[in-house]
Amino acid sequence: MDEMMNAIVFFWLPLSLMPLGAWFSLSSKTNLRTNFGRFAAVSGFILVCISPWTVPTSPSSSIGHLLGFIIGPSSLLLIGIYLLIFSGNVPVGKLPSSDRKLGTFCMALGSLWFCLMQWGEFTPIYDGREVNRFWLIFFPTFILMICSLSSVLSISMLIIGEERQSESMVMRMISIVSIILIICGLTIDGKNISSETFTTYFWLSVSDLFGILVGVSLSIFIFGFVIYVYERSIGEPNSVPPPTPEELSQASQKIAANIGGAESE
Amino acid sequence: MSELKQTLNVKVLFIAFLLPIFIIWIIDSSLKGDFSSFDTNDSFTRFANATLTSYTLGSLILLGNLFFYADSRKRPLAPLIGMILAVLIGIAATLFLIGMGPMLLENNGSVRAQTVYNLGHTIVSFLAISLAMVLCVGSMFAALTNGKKRKMFDEEE
């Protein structure tokens, strides 16, 4: 097989299996098809993660390499968030309040891990030579999005919620910490990534973020337009004839049989 | 909520989204002593590539979503053809604009290499954005559920 075919079979095909499998498992009503969808998604994920070994010559396999590196801290952050949410005042599925400490620990460890990947020894080095170029895209975009989104959520809690100043303050603090981390990236050299490299990729990620927002908004607009045009073309639905006296009387009987209930003493 | 207040709120939220970026820009410029930390040509190229690729990928995902819509109708073909056309326009525009010359090529030698790079780049960006969104919304819920318990209604006497 030539290089391109290898990349298609061992990287792009498994990568497309992930969303397809997820879509299949979500849309299927039978257990067999749901399980098949899950199996396809998980197999795709594993094959993408091992792509640096199966297709080492393809530049795309750096994505698999990145996935393998970020799965640890990302899982810690997600588990931490889950524990923090469900150890609080939730009506269902409440976890013991001691899990809050574990959740905070997981969040701190996950964040520290990401910081060590940027400034310390844990940087994803691809093929033992250079920093994985997709890490240089992932980290600035990730931290920039956290920074802007937590700022939006902080303000939205003040606008929509009532007496949510303390919760809004938490989100504002997350935004400020993210700004500090970005400033650190822009000024402090890491073991493997210089501040100049981070600066270049950070401002590119700002352009990238706006480009993605415009592109996704455009596709949603087109989707809405297509549905709107189709719905307009099918015309008014046929009117249903009014109910007959027999149907009305049957409905009254049903309603009478189902309302009321035993008087409380 | 009045329409004016709603429009105002959207504007405030948009400013809240941009504010941290402006703060970072001002601090970075002050620390480095100039306002040219980013290259406008490279930024435009990235913006254009990200727009084209995310439009095409977004349309492709929404095309899949049409199957759920079709379940609630009598499986109409018209919207399906409309969305396939939208995806094809996205692919054609991407290939045409990249093929025009060095304007949209980022250190990649050919149209194919740039297209594959764009796909990979957008997938990684989507991943970063999704993870950040989950964490931010999760943090908001964590802040809400860990606050003091609120009494929603006065209990009946």
Boltz contact constraints between the chains, C-beta under 6 A:
constraints:
  - contact:
      token1: [A, 23]
      token2: [B, 64]
      max_distance: 6.0
  - contact:
      token1: [A, 60]
      token2: [B, 120]
      max_distance: 6.0
  - contact:
      token1: [A, 63]
      token2: [B, 120]
      max_distance: 6.0
  - contact:
      token1: [A, 74]
      token2: [B, 131]
      max_distance: 6.0
  - contact:
      token1: [A, 77]
      token2: [B, 135]
      max_distance: 6.0
  - contact:
      token1: [A, 81]
      token2: [B, 138]
      max_distance: 6.0
  - contact:
      token1: [A, 84]
      token2: [B, 142]
      max_distance: 6.0
  - contact:
      token1: [A, 85]
      token2: [B, 141]
      max_distance: 6.0
  - contact:
      token1: [A, 85]
      token2: [B, 142]
      max_distance: 6.0
  - contact:
      token1: [A, 85]
      token2: [B, 145]
      max_distance: 6.0
  - contact:
      token1: [A, 88]
      token2: [B, 145]
      max_distance: 6.0
  - contact:
      token1: [A, 88]
      token2: [B, 146]
      max_distance: 6.0
  - contact:
      token1: [A, 89]
      token2: [B, 145]
      max_distance: 6.0
  - contact:
      token1: [A, 89]
      token2: [B, 149]
      max_distance: 6.0
  - contact:
      token1: [A, 90]
      token2: [B, 145]
      max_distance: 6.0
  - contact:
      token1: [A, 134]
      token2: [B, 124]
      max_distance: 6.0
  - contact:
      token1: [A, 137]
      token2: [B, 124]
      max_distance: 6.0
  - contact:
      token1: [A, 138]
      token2: [B, 124]
      max_distance: 6.0
  - contact:
      token1: [A, 138]
      token2: [B, 128]
      max_distance: 6.0
  - contact:
      token1: [A, 141]
      token2: [B, 125]
      max_distance: 6.0
  - contact:
      token1: [A, 141]
      token2: [B, 128]
      max_distance: 6.0
  - contact:
      token1: [A, 142]
      token2: [B, 128]
      max_distance: 6.0
  - contact:
      token1: [A, 142]
      token2: [B, 132]
      max_distance: 6.0
  - contact:
      token1: [A, 145]
      token2: [B, 129]
      max_distance: 6.0
  - contact:
      token1: [A, 145]
      token2: [B, 132]
      max_distance: 6.0
  - contact:
      token1: [A, 146]
      token2: [B, 132]
      max_distance: 6.0
  - contact:
      token1: [A, 146]
      token2: [B, 136]
      max_distance: 6.0
  - contact:
      token1: [A, 147]
      token2: [B, 20]
      max_distance: 6.0
  - contact:
      token1: [A, 148]
      token2: [B, 17]
      max_distance: 6.0
  - contact:
      token1: [A, 148]
      token2: [B, 20]
      max_distance: 6.0
  - contact:
      token1: [A, 149]
      token2: [B, 136]
      max_distance: 6.0
  - contact:
      token1: [A, 150]
      token2: [B, 136]
      max_distance: 6.0
  - contact:
      token1: [A, 151]
      token2: [B, 16]
      max_distance: 6.0
  - contact:
      token1: [A, 151]
      token2: [B, 20]
      max_distance: 6.0
  - contact:
      token1: [A, 152]
      token2: [B, 13]
      max_distance: 6.0
  - contact:
      token1: [A, 152]
      token2: [B, 16]
      max_distance: 6.0
  - contact:
      token1: [A, 152]
      token2: [B, 17]
      max_distance: 6.0
  - contact:
      token1: [A, 153]
      token2: [B, 136]
      max_distance: 6.0
  - contact:
      token1: [A, 153]
      token2: [B, 140]
      max_distance: 6.0
  - contact:
      token1: [A, 155]
      token2: [B, 16]
      max_distance: 6.0
  - contact:
      token1: [A, 159]
      token2: [B, 9]
      max_distance: 6.0
  - contact:
      token1: [A, 167]
      token2: [B, 143]
      max_distance: 6.0
  - contact:
      token1: [A, 167]
      token2: [B, 144]
      max_distance: 6.0
  - contact:
      token1: [A, 167]
      token2: [B, 147]
      max_distance: 6.0
  - contact:
      token1: [A, 170]
      token2: [B, 143]
      max_distance: 6.0
  - contact:
      token1: [A, 174]
      token2: [B, 139]
      max_distance: 6.0
  - contact:
      token1: [A, 175]
      token2: [B, 20]
      max_distance: 6.0
  - contact:
      token1: [A, 179]
      token2: [B, 20]
      max_distance: 6.0
  - contact:
      token1: [A, 182]
      token2: [B, 24]
      max_distance: 6.0
  - contact:
      token1: [A, 183]
      token2: [B, 27]
      max_distance: 6.0
  - contact:
      token1: [A, 186]
      token2: [B, 28]
      max_distance: 6.0
  - contact:
      token1: [A, 199]
      token2: [B, 37]
      max_distance: 6.0
  - contact:
      token1: [A, 203]
      token2: [B, 38]
      max_distance: 6.0
  - contact:
      token1: [A, 204]
      token2: [B, 46]
      max_distance: 6.0
  - contact:
      token1: [A, 207]
      token2: [B, 43]
      max_distance: 6.0
  - contact:
      token1: [A, 207]
      token2: [B, 46]
      max_distance: 6.0
  - contact:
      token1: [A, 207]
      token2: [B, 47]
      max_distance: 6.0
  - contact:
      token1: [A, 208]
      token2: [B, 46]
      max_distance: 6.0
  - contact:
      token1: [A, 208]
      token2: [B, 50]
      max_distance: 6.0
  - contact:
      token1: [A, 208]
      token2: [B, 125]
      max_distance: 6.0
  - contact:
      token1: [A, 211]
      token2: [B, 47]
      max_distance: 6.0
  - contact:
      token1: [A, 211]
      token2: [B, 50]
      max_distance: 6.0
  - contact:
      token1: [A, 211]
      token2: [B, 51]
      max_distance: 6.0
  - contact:
      token1: [A, 212]
      token2: [B, 50]
      max_distance: 6.0
  - contact:
      token1: [A, 212]
      token2: [B, 54]
      max_distance: 6.0
  - contact:
      token1: [A, 214]
      token2: [B, 51]
      max_distance: 6.0
  - contact:
      token1: [A, 215]
      token2: [B, 51]
      max_distance: 6.0
  - contact:
      token1: [A, 215]
      token2: [B, 54]
      max_distance: 6.0
  - contact:
      token1: [A, 215]
      token2: [B, 55]
      max_distance: 6.0
  - contact:
      token1: [A, 216]
      token2: [B, 54]
      max_distance: 6.0
  - contact:
      token1: [A, 216]
      token2: [B, 58]
      max_distance: 6.0
  - contact:
      token1: [A, 218]
      token2: [B, 55]
      max_distance: 6.0
  - contact:
      token1: [A, 219]
      token2: [B, 55]
      max_distance: 6.0
  - contact:
      token1: [A, 219]
      token2: [B, 58]
      max_distance: 6.0
  - contact:
      token1: [A, 219]
      token2: [B, 59]
      max_distance: 6.0
  - contact:
      token1: [A, 219]
      token2: [B, 62]
      max_distance: 6.0
  - contact:
      token1: [A, 222]
      token2: [B, 86]
      max_distance: 6.0
  - contact:
      token1: [A, 223]
      token2: [B, 62]
      max_distance: 6.0
  - contact:
      token1: [A, 226]
      token2: [B, 79]
      max_distance: 6.0
  - contact:
      token1: [A, 226]
      token2: [B, 82]
      max_distance: 6.0
  - contact:
      token1: [A, 226]
      token2: [B, 83]
      max_distance: 6.0
  - contact:
      token1: [A, 227]
      token2: [B, 79]
      max_distance: 6.0
  - contact:
      token1: [A, 230]
      token2: [B, 78]
      max_distance: 6.0
  - contact:
      token1: [A, 230]
      token2: [B, 79]
      max_distance: 6.0
